[in-house]
Amino acid sequence: MNTKYIQDKTTYKPKKNMLFDTHIHFDQLSTELQQNTLADPNITGVLAVAINLKSSQTLLALQQQCPHKIHIASGFHPEQALPTASEQNELFNWLAKYQQKSDRYR
């Protein structure tokens, strides 16, 4: 793959070794591994994927500590048992509440 792109008559070279993890269950890592990941200058960010409400809440707390590197995808993981109607409602209500809070900061 050619790493040089011509754009507006200038040559663009992407920075070497810059990584963004697009699917990681970040809340399942040890605290030490989380800290090492966030401190690594070659990692520009992670998409931290939740598996349920508790996982979503944990990831939100982690994101608030490092918002420039942690991006979260909240929900139920498809490899888990199907959530009950009550669990679905609880998650959806939490998501709506979180969305309203995040809208205030846009």
Beta strands, then each sheet from edge to edge (+ up, - down):
strand 1: 5-7
strand 2: 10-12
strand 3: 19-24
strand 4: 43-49
strand 5: 70-73
sheet 1: 1+ 2-
sheet 2: 3+ 4+ 5+
end
